[in-house]
């Protein structure tokens, strides 16, 4: 019974880790709620009035969520600097509250400075956010010079409570976050394999659902891999360890994605296109309706379940003779003589299982260190030797990608955003005063918020729409809650804490949902301040709509960055990163030096993630341009396919120095020439449509797999795999030409 209870807790933890990688959302919500609860407890203990309780809760929330630095020392420094900024801000708010013109002018100047401060990194962003939000707090609680001494004490308690929650009660170190991200990666890897295990037996009515689940979980696994890569520098003290972990995570991701493609191919009448896993709503590949009925199907189902266990469990939880035998059997599939009697496509799946088991072993060694080798078979020993040779060959590259020169003057993003939000806020102040002389600041807050983490007019429009929708729904909830809670102060505060946790936990998932919780919470705060009425919440809707409209107008008129321009810039960046990774990988596979391929692949993935985020306004469900939305989705899916093949080429090239079974061949460079030309031609056309460029066409790269060209006993299927990646990359790059308007050209 005790073992069953422990197993249930482990499964629950794995699900939580998979849904919230690194427990970042959970920690943010708990830390903020803890800081507010501490503040309320201290202030209630000294008997302050409800208005100051509300001010303390808001100040604690701001002091906690504003700080985004990863190292504790940096967080402490920013928190210490934030306290005098907060005291100065509330003082000016109280002093200028009665002077309309002077107060409005200062508020606009403060908003400009807060946004401009983003150019100074996380600390500048945090201090600007604290200054703005505390000034807003002074307006919300109607601070006056007489109440300043009490507010100073309240804010001091709030910052002290925030420090206690951050550094004492819920500490979070970069190393600890990275460790939780590793566990999340394992959990999401296991979820993906569990979805893949459904493929062999899925009937015609189920396969679409399983395929959509595969797409979702493949994307989530990639998201977690990017999060790990982004925290390696802060979370590890040894660059060699960071590089090793980066490689092992990439190997596991590639092996899992390739296994899914092989399983789809085993069900299909022809080889499955990688685009199937990257394009939402993509049609089911030809012939995929038929479940696998091969004689080896039972063994395949068994081994997929076994692989899931190997991927999920750390070394301490996955020890024992039975699991060692499972691992040995899966690694044995890397040897041709151990493959079961089956069709060639199903045999490929077993090869993929062997490669995934090798990736699992490498990931386990990187995360958990040396393990018991007493039960190893010769196949397992060879896999360990290969991994050890790769580890020994890791060198910290001194190569650095030159940073692009930052634009100067009005072209600098922070300067442009500061001017835009200043103009938008000025309009929001003027319009808000017409709607309400007492609560005009809601329009300014909305205008400010829609500019946070946005870079184009389209992004601001979508964010404004989501905030308005969440506000409308929150007003409905707020009206109902205010009637239920009435004037039960501590019941209302308890619900406020619940909503604040929900707000932070849901923020990365849905901006609409976050806005809903914010507005519902404000309804309770108005109740506590005895200023609640249905008209007040309706006024919030009006002010929110006005603020969003002012933000969109300012973004469209003042130094506008149109969505098309931004997405084109990011698309060009992705294409050049793709060319860089492909060129480096093929150079190394051809006998040259490819440089730091793992880092180049990471930069490609990050550039693609930036592009995916920037295209959200174009793919949003409310967009009226349906054909354009489908075209953008298709282009992004093709780029994800290209990135997968680029990562796979880089991973294979990284094996070259340590694996005698993989030999360099200079003829591969010739196979890559057309691909690189076409990538650069598309990039040039996107950057300037007037540029005269043409795509090159020619014989299929797959023809190089024919006997007498590159296929030799020494290379075997490894060379086949390299050429297949090049072939798929060639096809995907050619597929980009049509939706991007690049014309064809002569054959080479």
C-alpha positions as CSV (number, residue, x, y, z in Angstrom):
1,X,0.0,0.0,0.0
2,X,2.8,2.3,0.9
3,X,4.6,1.6,-2.4
4,X,1.3,2.3,-4.3
5,X,0.9,5.6,-2.5
6,X,4.5,6.6,-3.4
7,X,3.9,5.6,-7.0
8,X,0.8,7.8,-7.1
9,X,2.7,10.7,-5.7
10,X,5.5,10.2,-8.2
11,X,3.0,10.1,-11.1
12,X,1.2,13.3,-9.8
13,X,4.6,15.1,-9.5
14,X,5.5,14.0,-13.1
15,X,2.3,15.3,-14.4
16,X,2.8,18.6,-12.6
17,X,6.4,18.8,-13.9
18,X,5.2,18.2,-17.4
19,X,2.4,20.7,-17.3
20,X,4.5,23.4,-15.6
21,X,8.2,22.9,-16.7
22,X,10.5,23.9,-13.9
23,X,7.5,24.7,-11.7
24,X,8.0,28.3,-12.8
25,X,4.3,29.2,-12.8
26,X,3.6,27.4,-9.5
27,X,6.6,29.1,-7.8
28,X,5.6,32.5,-9.1
29,X,2.0,32.1,-7.9
30,X,3.0,30.7,-4.5
31,X,5.7,33.3,-3.9
32,X,3.4,36.2,-4.7
33,X,0.6,34.8,-2.6
34,X,3.0,34.1,0.3
35,X,4.4,37.7,0.2
36,X,0.9,39.2,0.2
37,X,-0.2,36.9,3.1
38,X,2.8,37.8,5.2
39,X,2.1,41.5,4.5
40,X,-1.5,41.2,5.5
41,X,-0.6,39.2,8.6
42,X,1.8,41.8,9.8
43,X,-0.4,44.8,9.0
44,X,-3.5,43.2,10.5
45,X,-1.4,42.5,13.7
46,X,-0.8,46.2,14.1
47,X,-4.4,47.1,13.4
48,X,-4.1,49.2,10.2
49,X,-7.3,50.2,8.3
50,X,-8.6,48.2,5.3
51,X,-7.3,50.9,2.9
52,X,-3.7,50.3,4.0
53,X,-4.3,46.5,3.9
54,X,-5.2,46.9,0.2
55,X,-2.2,49.1,-0.4
56,X,0.1,46.6,1.3
57,X,-1.3,43.7,-0.7
58,X,-0.8,45.6,-4.0
59,X,2.8,46.7,-3.0
60,X,3.8,43.1,-2.1
61,X,2.4,41.8,-5.4
62,X,4.4,44.4,-7.3
63,X,7.6,43.9,-5.4
64,X,7.4,40.1,-6.1
65,X,6.4,39.8,-9.7
66,X,8.5,42.8,-11.0
67,X,11.8,41.1,-10.4
68,X,12.9,38.7,-13.1
69,X,16.6,38.3,-12.6
70,X,17.8,34.7,-12.3
71,X,20.6,35.0,-9.8
72,X,19.6,35.6,-6.1
73,X,22.3,38.3,-5.7
74,X,20.9,40.3,-8.6
75,X,17.3,39.8,-7.2
76,X,18.4,41.2,-3.8
77,X,20.1,44.2,-5.4
78,X,17.0,45.0,-7.5
79,X,14.7,44.6,-4.5
80,X,16.8,46.9,-2.4
81,X,16.9,49.6,-5.2
82,X,13.1,49.1,-5.7
83,X,12.2,50.3,-2.2
84,X,13.4,53.9,-2.6
85,X,11.9,54.0,-6.1
86,X,8.6,52.9,-4.6
87,X,8.7,55.4,-1.8
88,X,9.6,58.2,-4.2
89,X,6.8,57.2,-6.5
90,X,4.1,57.0,-3.9
91,X,5.2,60.4,-2.5
92,X,4.9,62.1,-5.9
93,X,1.6,60.4,-6.5
94,X,0.2,61.7,-3.2
95,X,1.6,65.2,-3.7
96,X,0.5,65.6,-7.4
97,X,-2.9,63.9,-6.9
98,X,-4.6,67.2,-6.4
99,X,-2.8,69.0,-9.2
100,X,-4.3,67.6,-12.4
101,X,-2.1,69.1,-15.0
102,X,1.2,68.6,-13.2
103,X,0.1,65.1,-12.1
104,X,-0.8,64.1,-15.6
105,X,2.4,65.4,-17.1
106,X,4.5,63.6,-14.5
107,X,2.6,60.4,-15.0
108,X,3.3,60.5,-18.8
109,X,7.0,61.2,-18.0
110,X,7.1,58.3,-15.6
111,X,5.5,56.0,-18.1
112,X,8.1,57.0,-20.8
113,X,11.0,56.5,-18.4
114,X,9.6,53.1,-17.2
115,X,9.4,51.8,-20.7
116,X,12.7,53.3,-21.8
117,X,14.3,51.6,-18.8
118,X,13.9,48.2,-20.5
119,X,17.0,48.9,-22.5
120,X,19.0,48.4,-19.3
121,X,18.0,44.8,-18.9
122,X,16.0,43.0,-16.2
123,X,16.9,45.6,-13.5
124,X,15.9,48.6,-15.5
125,X,12.6,46.8,-16.4
126,X,11.9,45.9,-12.8
127,X,12.6,49.4,-11.4
128,X,10.4,51.0,-14.1
129,X,7.6,48.6,-13.4
130,X,7.8,49.2,-9.6
131,X,7.8,53.0,-10.2
132,X,4.7,52.9,-12.5
133,X,2.7,50.4,-10.4
134,X,3.3,52.1,-7.1
135,X,2.2,55.4,-8.6
136,X,-0.9,53.7,-9.8
137,X,-1.3,52.3,-6.3
138,X,-1.3,55.9,-4.9
139,X,-4.1,56.8,-7.3
140,X,-6.1,53.6,-6.5
141,X,-6.1,54.2,-2.7
142,X,-6.3,58.0,-3.1
143,X,-3.1,58.7,-1.2
144,X,-2.7,62.2,0.3
145,X,0.3,63.9,2.0
146,X,-1.3,63.1,5.4
147,X,-1.3,59.4,4.7
148,X,2.3,59.2,3.4
149,X,3.9,58.2,6.7
150,X,1.6,55.2,7.1
151,X,2.0,54.3,3.4
152,X,5.8,54.3,3.8
153,X,5.5,51.8,6.6
154,X,3.0,49.7,4.6
155,X,5.4,49.6,1.6
156,X,8.4,48.8,3.8
157,X,6.5,45.8,5.3
158,X,5.5,44.7,1.8
159,X,9.0,44.8,0.4
160,X,10.3,43.0,3.6
161,X,7.6,40.3,3.1
162,X,8.5,39.9,-0.5
163,X,12.2,39.4,0.4
164,X,11.2,36.8,3.0
165,X,9.0,34.9,0.6
166,X,11.7,35.0,-2.1
167,X,14.8,34.2,-0.1
168,X,13.6,32.4,3.0
169,X,10.3,30.6,2.5
170,X,10.3,29.9,-1.2
171,X,13.9,30.2,-2.4
172,X,14.6,29.4,-6.1
173,X,18.2,29.1,-7.4
174,X,19.2,28.8,-11.1
175,X,20.6,25.3,-10.4
176,X,17.3,24.2,-8.7
177,X,15.2,25.6,-11.6
178,X,17.4,23.8,-14.1
179,X,17.1,20.5,-12.1
180,X,13.3,20.8,-12.2
181,X,13.4,21.6,-15.9
182,X,15.4,18.4,-16.5
183,X,12.6,16.5,-14.7
184,X,10.0,18.2,-16.8
185,X,11.9,17.3,-19.9
186,X,11.8,13.6,-18.9
187,X,8.1,13.8,-18.1
188,X,7.3,15.4,-21.4
189,X,9.5,12.9,-23.2
190,X,7.6,10.1,-21.5
191,X,4.3,11.7,-22.5
192,X,5.3,11.9,-26.1
193,X,6.4,8.3,-26.2
194,X,3.1,7.3,-24.5
195,X,1.3,9.0,-27.4
196,X,3.5,7.3,-30.0
197,X,2.7,4.0,-28.3
198,X,-1.0,4.5,-29.4
199,X,-0.1,4.7,-33.1
200,X,0.4,1.0,-33.9
201,X,-3.1,0.1,-32.8
202,X,-5.0,3.3,-33.5
203,X,-8.0,2.6,-35.8
204,X,-9.1,4.9,-38.6
205,X,-11.5,6.8,-36.3
206,X,-8.7,7.4,-33.7
207,X,-5.7,8.1,-35.7
208,X,-6.5,11.8,-36.3
209,X,-6.8,12.4,-32.5
210,X,-3.6,10.5,-31.8
211,X,-1.8,12.5,-34.5
212,X,-3.0,15.8,-33.0
213,X,-1.8,14.7,-29.6
214,X,1.6,13.8,-31.1
215,X,1.9,17.3,-32.6
216,X,1.0,19.0,-29.3
217,X,3.4,16.9,-27.2
218,X,6.2,17.2,-29.8
219,X,5.9,21.0,-29.6
220,X,5.8,20.9,-25.8
221,X,8.9,18.8,-25.6
222,X,10.7,21.3,-27.9
223,X,9.5,24.1,-25.7
224,X,11.0,22.5,-22.6
225,X,14.3,21.8,-24.5
226,X,14.5,25.6,-25.3
227,X,13.8,26.5,-21.7
228,X,16.7,24.2,-20.5
229,X,19.0,25.7,-23.1
230,X,18.2,29.2,-22.0
231,X,19.1,28.4,-18.3
232,X,22.2,26.3,-18.8
233,X,24.6,29.3,-18.4
234,X,23.1,30.4,-15.1
235,X,22.3,26.9,-13.8
236,X,25.7,25.2,-14.2
237,X,29.1,26.4,-13.1
238,X,31.1,24.3,-15.6
239,X,30.7,25.1,-19.3
240,X,31.7,21.6,-20.3
241,X,28.8,20.2,-18.2
242,X,26.4,22.7,-19.7
243,X,27.5,21.8,-23.2
244,X,27.2,18.0,-22.5
245,X,23.7,18.5,-21.1
246,X,22.7,20.6,-24.1
247,X,23.9,17.9,-26.5
248,X,22.1,15.1,-24.6
249,X,18.8,17.0,-24.4
250,X,19.1,17.7,-28.2
251,X,19.9,14.0,-28.9
252,X,16.9,12.8,-26.9
253,X,14.5,15.3,-28.6
254,X,15.7,14.4,-32.1
255,X,15.5,10.6,-31.3
256,X,12.0,10.9,-30.0
257,X,10.8,13.0,-32.9
258,X,12.4,10.6,-35.4
259,X,10.7,7.7,-33.7
260,X,7.3,9.3,-34.2
261,X,8.0,9.7,-37.9
262,X,9.1,6.1,-38.3
263,X,6.0,4.9,-36.5
264,X,3.8,7.0,-38.9
265,X,5.8,5.6,-41.9
266,X,5.2,2.1,-40.6
267,X,1.4,2.7,-40.9
268,X,1.7,4.6,-44.3
269,X,1.8,3.6,-47.9
270,X,4.9,5.8,-48.3
271,X,7.5,7.6,-46.2
272,X,5.8,10.2,-44.0
273,X,6.7,13.8,-44.5
274,X,8.1,15.5,-41.4
275,X,5.6,18.3,-42.0
276,X,2.9,15.9,-40.7
277,X,4.2,16.6,-37.1
278,X,4.5,20.3,-37.5
279,X,1.4,21.6,-39.3
280,X,-1.8,21.8,-37.3
281,X,-4.6,20.2,-39.2
282,X,-2.3,18.6,-41.7
283,X,-4.0,15.8,-43.6
284,X,-3.3,12.2,-42.5
285,X,-0.6,10.7,-44.7
286,X,-1.6,8.3,-47.4
287,X,-2.5,4.9,-46.1
288,X,-2.1,5.8,-42.5
289,X,-5.6,4.5,-41.6
290,X,-4.3,0.9,-41.4
291,X,-2.9,-0.1,-37.9
292,X,0.3,-2.0,-37.8
293,X,-0.5,-5.7,-38.3
294,X,3.1,-6.9,-38.7
295,X,4.1,-10.1,-36.8
296,X,6.4,-7.9,-34.6
297,X,3.5,-5.6,-33.6
298,X,3.3,-7.1,-30.1
299,X,7.0,-6.7,-29.5
300,X,6.8,-3.1,-30.7
301,X,4.0,-2.2,-28.3
302,X,6.0,-3.8,-25.4
303,X,9.2,-2.0,-26.3
304,X,7.5,1.4,-26.6
305,X,6.1,1.0,-23.1
306,X,9.5,0.0,-21.9
307,X,11.2,3.0,-23.6
308,X,8.7,5.3,-21.8
309,X,9.8,3.9,-18.4
310,X,13.5,4.3,-19.3
311,X,13.0,7.9,-20.4
312,X,10.9,8.9,-17.3
313,X,12.7,7.4,-14.4
314,X,16.0,8.8,-12.9
315,X,18.8,6.3,-12.2
316,X,17.9,5.8,-8.5
317,X,14.2,5.0,-9.4
318,X,15.0,2.9,-12.5
319,X,17.5,0.4,-11.1
320,X,17.2,-3.4,-11.1
321,X,17.9,-6.4,-13.2
322,X,14.5,-6.3,-15.1
323,X,15.0,-2.7,-16.3
324,X,18.7,-3.4,-17.1
325,X,17.4,-6.3,-19.4
326,X,14.9,-4.0,-21.0
327,X,17.6,-1.4,-21.7
328,X,19.9,-4.0,-23.1
329,X,17.2,-5.3,-25.4
330,X,16.3,-1.9,-26.7
331,X,20.0,-1.0,-27.3
332,X,20.5,-4.3,-29.1
333,X,18.2,-3.0,-31.9
334,X,21.1,-0.8,-33.0
335,X,22.7,-4.0,-34.3
336,X,21.2,-5.4,-37.5
337,X,21.4,-9.0,-36.3
338,X,19.0,-8.3,-33.4
339,X,16.2,-6.8,-35.5
340,X,13.0,-9.0,-35.5
341,X,11.6,-10.4,-38.7
342,X,9.3,-7.7,-40.0
343,X,8.7,-5.4,-42.9
344,X,11.5,-2.9,-43.7
345,X,9.4,0.0,-42.3
346,X,8.7,-1.8,-39.0
347,X,12.4,-2.7,-38.8
348,X,13.2,1.0,-39.1
349,X,11.0,1.6,-36.1
350,X,13.0,-0.9,-34.1
351,X,16.2,0.8,-35.2
352,X,14.6,4.1,-34.0
353,X,13.8,2.4,-30.6
354,X,17.5,1.5,-30.4
355,X,18.6,5.1,-31.1
356,X,16.1,6.4,-28.6
357,X,17.3,4.0,-26.0
358,X,20.9,5.2,-26.7
359,X,19.7,8.8,-26.3
360,X,18.0,7.8,-23.0
361,X,21.2,6.3,-21.8
362,X,23.2,9.4,-22.7
363,X,20.6,11.6,-21.0
364,X,20.7,9.4,-17.9
365,X,24.5,9.6,-17.7
366,X,24.5,13.4,-18.1
367,X,21.8,13.9,-15.5
368,X,22.5,11.2,-13.0
369,X,26.2,10.3,-13.4
370,X,27.9,6.9,-13.6
371,X,25.7,3.8,-13.1
372,X,26.1,0.1,-12.5
373,X,27.5,-1.6,-15.6
374,X,27.5,-5.2,-14.3
375,X,24.5,-6.3,-16.4
376,X,25.6,-4.7,-19.6
377,X,25.5,-6.7,-22.8
378,X,28.1,-6.1,-25.6
379,X,25.7,-3.8,-27.4
380,X,25.1,-1.7,-24.2
381,X,28.9,-1.6,-23.6
382,X,29.4,-0.3,-27.2
383,X,26.8,2.4,-26.6
384,X,28.5,3.5,-23.4
385,X,31.9,3.6,-25.1
386,X,30.4,5.8,-27.9
387,X,28.9,8.1,-25.3
388,X,32.2,8.3,-23.3
389,X,34.1,9.1,-26.4
390,X,31.7,11.9,-27.2
391,X,31.9,13.3,-23.7
392,X,35.7,13.3,-23.9
393,X,35.7,15.1,-27.2
394,X,33.6,18.0,-26.0
395,X,35.5,21.2,-26.2
396,X,34.3,24.6,-25.2
397,X,34.3,26.6,-28.4
398,X,35.5,30.1,-28.2
399,X,33.6,31.0,-31.3
400,X,31.1,33.7,-30.7
401,X,28.4,34.9,-33.0
402,X,28.9,38.6,-33.5
403,X,26.1,40.6,-32.1
404,X,24.1,42.8,-34.4
405,X,24.7,46.5,-33.8
406,X,21.8,47.9,-31.8
407,X,19.9,50.6,-33.6
408,X,20.4,54.1,-32.4
409,X,18.1,57.0,-31.7
410,X,14.4,56.6,-32.6
411,X,15.1,53.3,-34.3
412,X,16.0,51.7,-30.9
413,X,13.0,49.5,-29.9
414,X,13.0,50.8,-26.3
415,X,12.9,54.5,-27.5
416,X,10.2,53.8,-30.0
417,X,8.1,51.8,-27.5
418,X,8.5,54.6,-24.9
419,X,7.3,57.3,-27.3
420,X,4.4,55.2,-28.4
421,X,3.2,54.4,-24.9
422,X,3.7,58.0,-23.8
423,X,1.5,59.2,-26.7
424,X,-1.1,56.4,-26.1
425,X,-1.1,57.2,-22.3
426,X,-1.7,60.9,-23.0
427,X,-4.7,60.0,-25.1
428,X,-5.9,57.6,-22.5
429,X,-5.6,60.2,-19.7
430,X,-7.6,62.7,-21.8
431,X,-10.3,60.2,-22.7
432,X,-10.3,58.6,-19.3
433,X,-11.0,62.0,-17.7
434,X,-14.0,62.4,-19.9
435,X,-15.4,59.0,-18.8
436,X,-14.5,59.4,-15.1
437,X,-12.6,62.1,-13.3
438,X,-11.8,59.6,-10.4
439,X,-10.9,56.3,-12.2
440,X,-9.4,57.5,-15.5
441,X,-6.2,55.7,-14.6
442,X,-7.7,52.3,-15.7
443,X,-7.4,53.4,-19.3
444,X,-3.8,54.4,-18.7
445,X,-3.0,51.0,-17.1
446,X,-4.5,49.1,-20.0
447,X,-2.5,51.2,-22.5
448,X,0.6,50.5,-20.5
449,X,0.0,46.8,-20.3
450,X,-0.7,46.2,-23.9
451,X,2.8,47.5,-24.7
452,X,4.5,45.0,-22.4
453,X,6.3,42.2,-24.2
454,X,4.9,43.3,-27.6
455,X,6.8,44.6,-30.6
456,X,4.4,45.2,-33.4
457,X,1.0,46.8,-34.0
458,X,-0.6,43.4,-34.6
459,X,0.6,42.0,-31.3
460,X,-0.7,45.1,-29.5
461,X,-4.1,44.7,-31.2
462,X,-4.4,41.0,-30.2
463,X,-3.3,41.7,-26.6
464,X,-5.8,44.6,-26.3
465,X,-8.6,42.3,-27.6
466,X,-7.7,39.6,-25.1
467,X,-7.5,42.0,-22.2
468,X,-10.9,43.5,-23.1
469,X,-12.5,40.0,-23.3
470,X,-11.0,38.9,-20.0
471,X,-12.2,42.2,-18.4
472,X,-15.8,41.7,-19.6
473,X,-15.9,38.2,-18.2
474,X,-14.2,39.3,-15.0
475,X,-16.8,42.0,-14.5
476,X,-19.6,39.5,-14.6
477,X,-17.7,37.3,-12.1
478,X,-16.9,40.4,-9.9
479,X,-20.5,41.4,-9.7
480,X,-21.5,38.0,-8.5
481,X,-18.7,37.6,-6.0
482,X,-19.3,41.1,-4.5
483,X,-22.9,40.1,-3.8
484,X,-21.8,36.8,-2.1
485,X,-18.9,38.2,-0.1
486,X,-20.5,41.4,1.0
487,X,-18.4,43.0,3.7
488,X,-16.7,39.9,5.1
489,X,-13.2,41.3,5.0
490,X,-11.1,38.2,5.5
491,X,-13.2,36.1,3.2
492,X,-12.7,38.7,0.5
493,X,-9.0,38.8,1.1
494,X,-8.8,35.0,1.0
495,X,-10.5,35.0,-2.4
496,X,-8.1,37.8,-3.5
497,X,-5.2,35.5,-2.7
498,X,-6.8,32.7,-4.7
499,X,-7.3,34.9,-7.7
500,X,-3.8,36.3,-7.5
501,X,-2.4,32.8,-7.5
502,X,-4.6,31.9,-10.4
503,X,-3.6,35.0,-12.2
504,X,0.1,34.2,-12.1
505,X,-0.4,30.5,-12.7
506,X,-2.4,31.1,-15.8
507,X,-0.5,34.2,-17.2
508,X,1.8,32.2,-19.6
509,X,-1.1,30.1,-20.8
510,X,-3.8,32.6,-21.5
511,X,-3.7,36.4,-21.3
512,X,-7.5,36.4,-21.4
513,X,-7.8,34.1,-18.4
514,X,-5.2,36.3,-16.5
515,X,-7.3,39.4,-17.2
516,X,-10.4,37.6,-16.0
517,X,-8.8,36.9,-12.6
518,X,-7.4,40.4,-12.3
519,X,-10.8,42.0,-12.9
520,X,-12.6,39.6,-10.6
521,X,-10.0,40.4,-7.9
522,X,-10.5,44.1,-8.4
523,X,-14.2,43.7,-7.8
524,X,-13.4,42.3,-4.4
525,X,-10.9,45.1,-3.6
526,X,-13.6,47.7,-4.5
527,X,-15.9,45.9,-2.1
528,X,-13.2,46.1,0.6
529,X,-12.8,49.8,0.0
530,X,-16.5,50.4,0.1
531,X,-16.5,51.8,-3.4
532,X,-18.1,48.8,-5.2
533,X,-21.0,49.2,-7.5
534,X,-22.0,47.5,-10.8
535,X,-21.5,50.9,-12.5
536,X,-17.8,50.9,-11.3
537,X,-17.1,47.6,-12.9
538,X,-18.9,48.6,-16.1
539,X,-16.8,51.7,-16.1
540,X,-13.7,49.5,-15.9
541,X,-14.9,47.8,-19.2
542,X,-15.2,51.2,-20.8
543,X,-11.8,52.4,-19.6
544,X,-10.2,49.1,-20.7
545,X,-11.6,49.5,-24.2
546,X,-10.5,53.1,-24.3
547,X,-6.9,52.2,-23.1
548,X,-6.6,49.4,-25.6
549,X,-7.8,51.6,-28.5
550,X,-5.4,54.4,-27.5
551,X,-2.5,51.8,-27.4
552,X,-3.4,50.5,-30.8
553,X,-3.7,54.0,-32.3
554,X,-0.4,55.1,-30.9
555,X,1.4,52.0,-32.1
556,X,-0.1,52.5,-35.6
557,X,0.7,56.2,-35.9
558,X,3.9,56.8,-33.8
559,X,7.0,55.2,-35.4
560,X,4.9,52.1,-36.3
561,X,6.3,48.6,-36.6
562,X,3.8,46.7,-38.8
563,X,3.4,43.0,-38.2
564,X,4.5,42.2,-41.7
565,X,7.7,44.1,-41.3
566,X,8.6,42.4,-38.0
567,X,7.7,38.9,-39.2
568,X,9.8,39.5,-42.4
569,X,12.8,40.5,-40.3
570,X,12.5,37.5,-38.1
571,X,11.9,35.2,-41.0
572,X,15.1,36.4,-42.6
573,X,16.9,35.8,-39.3
574,X,15.6,32.2,-39.2
575,X,16.6,31.5,-42.8
576,X,20.2,32.8,-42.2
577,X,20.4,30.7,-39.0
578,X,19.2,27.7,-40.9
579,X,21.8,28.2,-43.6
580,X,24.5,28.6,-41.0
581,X,23.6,25.3,-39.2
582,X,23.3,23.4,-42.5
583,X,26.5,24.7,-43.9
584,X,28.4,24.0,-40.7
585,X,27.0,20.5,-40.4
586,X,27.7,19.5,-44.0
587,X,31.2,21.0,-43.8
588,X,31.9,18.8,-40.8
589,X,30.3,15.8,-42.5
590,X,32.5,16.5,-45.6
591,X,35.7,16.5,-43.6
592,X,36.0,20.2,-42.6
593,X,35.3,22.0,-39.3
594,X,31.8,23.0,-38.6
595,X,32.4,25.0,-35.5
596,X,30.0,24.9,-32.5
597,X,27.1,23.2,-34.1
598,X,25.1,22.7,-30.9
599,X,25.1,26.4,-30.2
600,X,24.2,27.2,-33.8
601,X,21.2,24.8,-33.6
602,X,20.1,26.5,-30.4
603,X,20.3,29.9,-32.0
604,X,18.2,28.6,-34.9
605,X,15.6,27.2,-32.5
606,X,15.4,30.5,-30.6
607,X,15.0,32.5,-33.8
608,X,12.2,30.2,-34.8
609,X,10.5,30.6,-31.4
610,X,10.7,34.4,-31.8
611,X,9.1,34.2,-35.3
612,X,6.4,31.9,-34.0
613,X,5.4,34.4,-31.3
614,X,5.5,37.3,-33.7
615,X,3.1,35.5,-36.2
616,X,0.4,35.0,-33.5
617,X,-1.6,38.1,-34.7
618,X,-1.6,36.7,-38.2
619,X,-2.8,33.2,-37.0
620,X,-5.2,34.4,-34.4
621,X,-8.8,32.9,-34.7
622,X,-10.3,36.5,-35.0
623,X,-8.2,37.4,-38.1
624,X,-10.5,38.0,-41.1
625,X,-7.8,36.9,-43.6
626,X,-8.3,33.2,-43.5
627,X,-6.2,32.3,-46.5
628,X,-3.3,34.4,-45.1
629,X,-3.6,32.7,-41.8
630,X,-3.3,29.3,-43.4
631,X,-0.3,30.5,-45.5
632,X,1.5,31.8,-42.4
633,X,0.8,28.5,-40.5
634,X,2.1,26.6,-43.5
635,X,5.3,28.7,-43.7
636,X,6.0,28.3,-39.9
637,X,5.4,24.6,-40.1
638,X,7.8,24.2,-43.0
639,X,10.4,26.2,-41.1
640,X,9.9,23.9,-38.1
641,X,10.5,20.9,-40.4
642,X,13.6,22.6,-41.8
643,X,14.9,23.2,-38.2
644,X,14.3,19.6,-37.3
645,X,16.4,18.4,-40.2
646,X,19.0,21.0,-39.5
647,X,19.2,19.9,-35.9
648,X,19.5,16.3,-37.0
649,X,22.3,17.1,-39.4
650,X,24.1,19.0,-36.7
651,X,23.7,16.1,-34.2
652,X,25.1,13.6,-36.7
653,X,28.0,15.8,-37.6
654,X,28.8,16.1,-33.9
655,X,29.2,12.3,-33.8
656,X,31.8,12.3,-36.6
657,X,35.0,12.7,-34.6
658,X,34.2,9.9,-32.2
659,X,32.5,7.2,-34.2
660,X,34.5,5.1,-36.6
661,X,31.2,4.0,-38.3
662,X,30.6,7.5,-39.5
663,X,33.1,8.7,-42.1
664,X,33.4,12.1,-43.7
665,X,32.7,12.3,-47.4
666,X,33.5,15.5,-49.4
667,X,30.7,14.7,-51.9
668,X,28.1,15.7,-49.3
669,X,29.2,19.3,-49.7
670,X,28.1,19.2,-53.3
671,X,24.7,17.8,-52.3
672,X,24.2,20.8,-50.0
673,X,25.1,23.6,-52.5
674,X,21.6,23.9,-54.0
675,X,19.9,23.9,-50.6
676,X,22.1,26.8,-49.3
677,X,21.6,28.8,-52.5
678,X,17.9,28.4,-52.2
679,X,17.8,29.4,-48.5
680,X,19.8,32.5,-49.2
681,X,17.7,33.3,-52.3
682,X,14.5,33.2,-50.2
683,X,16.0,35.3,-47.5
684,X,17.1,37.9,-50.0
685,X,13.7,38.0,-51.6
686,X,11.9,38.4,-48.2
687,X,14.3,41.1,-47.1
688,X,13.8,43.0,-50.4
689,X,11.1,41.7,-52.9
690,X,12.8,43.8,-55.6
691,X,15.9,41.6,-55.5
692,X,16.3,39.5,-58.6
693,X,16.7,35.9,-57.3
694,X,15.7,32.6,-58.6
695,X,15.5,29.1,-57.0
696,X,17.7,26.4,-58.4
697,X,16.3,23.0,-59.2
698,X,17.9,19.7,-60.2
699,X,17.9,16.0,-59.7
700,X,16.7,14.6,-56.4
701,X,19.2,14.4,-53.6
702,X,17.7,11.1,-52.8
703,X,19.2,9.8,-56.0
704,X,22.5,9.8,-54.3
705,X,21.3,6.8,-52.3
706,X,21.5,4.7,-55.4
707,X,24.2,2.0,-55.5
708,X,27.5,3.2,-56.8
709,X,27.3,6.7,-55.4
710,X,27.6,7.2,-51.6
711,X,26.3,3.9,-50.3
712,X,29.2,1.8,-49.0
713,X,29.4,-0.8,-46.3
714,X,31.3,1.6,-44.0
715,X,28.7,4.3,-44.0
716,X,25.6,2.0,-44.2
717,X,22.4,3.6,-43.0
718,X,24.1,6.5,-41.2
719,X,25.0,8.0,-44.6
720,X,21.5,7.1,-45.8
721,X,20.1,9.1,-42.9
722,X,22.2,12.1,-43.6
723,X,21.1,12.2,-47.2
724,X,17.5,11.7,-46.3
725,X,17.7,14.7,-44.0
726,X,19.3,16.7,-46.9
727,X,16.6,15.5,-49.2
728,X,13.8,16.5,-46.8
729,X,15.4,19.8,-46.2
730,X,15.7,20.4,-49.9
731,X,12.0,19.6,-50.4
732,X,11.0,21.8,-47.4
733,X,13.1,24.8,-48.6
734,X,11.6,24.4,-52.1
735,X,8.2,24.4,-50.5
736,X,8.8,27.7,-48.9
737,X,9.3,29.4,-52.3
738,X,5.7,29.3,-53.4
739,X,3.9,31.0,-50.4
740,X,6.8,33.5,-50.2
741,X,6.6,34.4,-53.9
742,X,10.0,33.3,-55.0
743,X,10.2,32.0,-58.6
744,X,11.9,28.9,-59.9
745,X,15.1,28.8,-61.8
746,X,17.3,26.6,-64.0
747,X,18.5,23.2,-62.9
748,X,22.1,23.0,-61.8
